[in-house]
Amino acid sequence: MVAAEEALDRFSHILRPLGLSEYEIRIFLTLVINGPANYRVISREAKVPIGKVYQVLSALEAKGCVEVIQEKPKIYRAVEPKKALRRRLKQLEEDSFELERKIREALPALQLQYSLKHDIIQGLVSEILVGFNSFSKNIQETLMKALYEVLIVTARFDVKLHEADIFRRLLERGVSVRVLCSEVEKNSKRILDRLLNLGLGIRMQDTVAEKYYVVDDKYATTFINNFEEDVCLQIHCSALCQVLRERFEEKWNTARIMKAKTYQRETSESSSEEKI
C-alpha cells in the first residue's frame, strides 16, 4: 500500500499537467488510496482546509475524477484512475480544439491592431471612391500592378469584356488569379470559360457576403454598400492584405471547384433553342 504523502510525491508531476490543482491532486489521491469518505475525513487525510473541501470536490466531479456514491450524508469516492485520467485527457483535447478555434478567429484582428501601432503600415495611404464610374478605372490600374497574385471575393462574379482583357493579360504574365464567389453572372459564362482555360482559379460557396480584392500583399480594395451606391476603399497596407489573405485561404480550402467547360452543355442547348 502506498502512503498518501508518498503518492503525492510520486504522482503530482503526472496529474498537474492534466489541469489538477494541488488540493485536487491531494483529494483525488487520498480517495484512490483510502477509498470512499465524507468531506471531514477527506479534509483531514488530504490535509485540505475544511472550508475548501466542497469547492475542490465539485471541481473534481466536473473533471470526471470524483463521484458521489451516497447523498445523506455525502460520501465521495475516486473514479477508477484509468477511466478518470482518460476522460480528463479527452476533456483537455476538446478544450484545446475549442481554444485553437477561438485563437484563429481572434488572431487576425489582434494582429491587425498590433500592426497598426507597430508594423510597417505607419505610412498607410487610403483612397475613398464613391460610385462605380469613379472606382472602376482605379481598380483596373491596381490589378495591373500585380506581380504574383490577385485574390477576388464577391457574391456575384460579373466579367465585363474590358475586365476579361485585364485578367487575360495577368494570366499570360504568370500572375495567379483566384476568385471566390456565390454565383456567376449568366452573360459572363462564355468569357469565364476562356479564362478558366488560361488558368483562372474559381471556387463557389453558397453564401459570400464580402467583396474585396487583394493584390500581392500590397493593395487591398474593399467595398461598402451604403444603400444608395457602393463606396470603394483602396488601402495600401500589407498587414490588412495578410489578414484578408488568411480569410480567403480558409474559405478557399472548403469551397467547390469550378472547372473549364462547366457551361458547355448549357451553351450548346441555348444555341439549339436559338436555331429552333
ZIZIKA-V645797 format. One record per pair of residues at least 24 apart in sequence whose C-alpha atoms are under 6 Angstrom apart, sorted by sequence separation. I is the first residue (numbers start at 0). J is the second residue. If there is no record, write none. Layout:
# ZIZIKA-V645797
((I J) (I J))
This chain:
# ZIZIKA-V645797
((177 201) (179 203) (181 205) (216 240) (155 180) (181 206) (3 29) (148 174) (152 178) (154 180) (155 181) (181 207) (147 174) (148 175) (149 176) (150 177) (151 178) (152 179) (153 180) (154 181) (155 182) (156 183) (157 184) (148 176) (152 180) (155 183) (156 184) (158 187) (157 187) (23 55) (37 73) (37 74) (36 74) (36 75) (35 75) (35 76) (30 76) (31 77) (30 77) (204 254) (203 254) (202 254) (203 255) (154 207) (202 255) (202 256) (202 257) (201 257) (153 210) (152 210) (152 211) (151 212) (150 212) (150 213) (196 259) (149 213) (195 259) (149 214) (148 215) (192 259) (147 215) (192 260) (145 214) (130 228) (130 229) (129 230) (128 230) (128 231) (127 231) (127 232) (126 232) (126 233) (125 233) (125 234) (124 235) (120 236) (107 242))
